[in-house]
């Protein structure tokens, strides 16, 4: 019986590593191809492999400004997630369970609407904003907050379903905590991983969105990369790979369950 169980365990482990290896190849081969292309010689003076495309990244016009604007936009979107979407989702789960399905349907609407249709709808609004408020691409934070709703809400909903927030809220209320204290001081730290995952999705969307910003004539990160690609493909691929590695780094530093448990232990203590 023990040998049979060990054999089944080895089979499961082998199957698991096979799947992991296939997924790793699926993800790493394109990254290697991008690195390979970015180091190919693209000038007469280049002989063999060269990192000239990577050294030319800081000297690209509008690139650093586009990166800073995109990061500021991502920070604004994350603030909107933290102070608007998260409290609303908690309130609906806690006090208005009847509205969970309508709220979820509302959050999933951006998935069903093509990006070009969204652009046609918001173009007059952003024309007015450009004339009366600001022409900065940072104003795209509003539409980006709408685009990430499906992904952010699902991440938050999964985190809320994994925790008995009703018991936490009742215990905190019994001890005299206000509703704001319950939401921001008790429930939100408990679903920290879901919030961080939603924030990561916001950063990835802001750094990767192209269609809306290009049609509205905003110079965001991806629009500038496309402009660089018309002049030098090697540099454009190097910039794209660097941005992917940055996003992957953010993904790797997301708190794990073990670290989140340590945080919660400190909060409870």
N, C-alpha and C positions, 0 to 999 in steps of 0.2 A: 504493500500500500504506500509506504514511504517512497520507494523507488518510482512508482507511478506518479505520485504527486510531484516529485522532483523533476521527472521527465516533462510533465505538463508545465511546470514552472519555467524550465529551460526553454520550452517551445514558445511560451508567452513572451519570455524575455527576448528570444531571437526575433520573433515577429515584431516586437516593439522597436528593437534597434534597426530592423529592416525599414520600417516605416519612417523612423527618425532619419535614417541615412538618405532615403529617397527625398524626403522633404528638405533636408539640408542641401542636397545636390540641386534640387529645384530652385532653392533660394540663392545658393552661393555661386553657381555657374554663371548666371547673368552678371553678378557683381564682379566676378573674375574677368568676364568678357569686357565689361566697362573699363576695368583697370588696364586690361591688355590694350584696348583701343586708345586709352588716354596716354599711354606711354610709347605709342608708336611714333616714329619720326615723321614730322610734317613740314620740315624745312630742308632747304638744300644743304645747310651746314650740319644737320643732324645725321649722325651715324649710329645705327643701332638704337637700343632703347634709350629714352630720354624722359626726364621729369619736367621738361620745359613747360608743358601745358599746365602742370600743377603750380609752377613758380609764377605763371602769368595770371593766376586767379586774382590776386589782390589788385592787379593793375587794370582789371576790367572796368570800364565806365558803368556807373549806375549799379554795379553789383552789390557793393557794401551797403549803399543806401537802400537797395531793395531788400537785402537781408535784414537790416535794422527795422525797416517798416513792417516786414512780415512778422518779425519777432514781437514787435510792439502790438501788432494786430492780434497775434496769438495770445499775448498776455491779456489783452482786453477781452478776447473771447473766453479765456479761462476764468476771468473775473465774472463775466456774465453767467458762466456755468455755475460758479461757486455761490453767487449771491442771488441768482434768479431760478435757474433750472433745478438745482439740488434742493433748495427749500420747498419749491413747488412740488417736486416729486415726493418728498418726504410728507408734506401736508396731505397730498392726495392719498398716499398709502396709509397714512395714519388716521385721518379724519373723514376723508371722502372716498371710501373704497368703491362706491357706486360709480364714480367718475373715472376709475382706473382705465376701463376700456376706451371711453371717448378720448381721454387724455393720451393714451398710447396711440390711438388712431391719428390724432392730431400731430403727434411727434413723428409718426411714420410717413406723413404726407410728402415731405421733401424727397423721399425715395421714389414716389410715383410720378413726380413732376420732372420732366427733362430740364436740364440746365438751361437750354436755349429758351424754353418757355419762361423760366424764372427771370432770365435776363430781360426778356421783352416786358415782363410785368414790372420789374424794378427800375428799368431804364429811366422813365420819367422822374421817379423819385430821386435817383442819383444825379440826374441832370439838375434838379432843383438844389440838391445838397452841394453840388460843385459850384453853383452860382452864388448861393446864399450862405453856405457854411464853410466848406473846405473842399479842395481838390485832391487831398491826400488819399492814398490808397488805404490808410488806416480806417477810413469810413466804411470799408468793406466788412468790418467786424460784425456789423448788424446782420448782413446776409449770410456770413459764415456761421454765425450762431444758429441761424435757422437750418443751414445745411447739415450741421453736426447733430441736430436733435435726435434723429433715429438711432445713431450709434451711442450717443451719450445717455439717452434714456434707457436703452437696453442694458447698458453697463450698470447704471444706477439701479434699475429695477431688479437685476440679478443680485446685486449686493444687498438691497433691501429685503428681498425674499429670503436671503440666507440668514437674516438676523430677526429675532423676535422683537421688533421695534415697539410693539404695543405694550409688552411687559416692561421694557426699558422706560417708555414714556409714562406708564402708570406709576412705576416706582419713583421716578424723578418728580412727578407731580405730587405724589404723596409726601415726599420730603420737602416740598415747597418750591420746587424749581418752576420758573416761568416757561411759557411755551417757546420763547426765543432761546432760553437756556437749554431746553430739551432738544431743539432742532440743531443749534450750532455747537453746543457744548457736550452733548451726549450721543445723539444719533449720528451726526456727521463724522466724528472721529471713529465711530464703529464701522462705517462704510468707507473708510479712507481709501482702500484699494480701488473701489469702484469709481470714486471721484478722481483719483490719479489716472486711472485708465481712460476716463472721459477726457481729462486734460491732455493726455498723450494723443488721443485721437484728434483733438482740436489742433494741436501743433502740427500733426501730420497733414491734416486737411489744409491748414493755412499755408504751409510750405509747399504743398503739392497742387493746389487748385490753380487752373489755368484758364478754363473756358470763360467764366464770368468776368474775371479781371481783364482778360484780353479783349473781349467784346466791348467792355465799358472803358477801354483805353487807360487802364491803370497799370503802372509799371511795378508789378509785384515780382517775387522771386522767380517764379516759373516763366513769366513773360520775358524777363531779362535773360534767362537761360536760353530761351528760344531765339532771342535776338543775337546772343553770342554764337549760337549754333549756325546762324546764317553766315558768320564770318570765319569761325574756327570750330569745327566739330570736336576736335580733341579737347579743347578747353571747356566746351559745353558739357562733354561727358565727364570730365574731371570734376566740374562743379556739381553735377548731378550725383556723382558717386560720393562726393564729400557730404552733400546734404543727406543722402541715404545713410551713411555711416553715423552722422549726427543723430538722426532719428532712431537708429538702432541703439545707439548709446543711451538715449533717453529711455528706450524700452527696457534696457538692461538694468537701469537704476530704479525702476519702479519697485516699490517695497514688496517683498515677498510675504507670504502668509506668516512666516516665522517672525519677520521683523515687525509686521503689523501686530502680531500677538504681543510682542514685547512692548509696543507703543500702548496697546490697550491695557496691558498689565500696569504700566506706569500711570495711565489715566485713572484706572480703577483704584489703585493704591492712593 
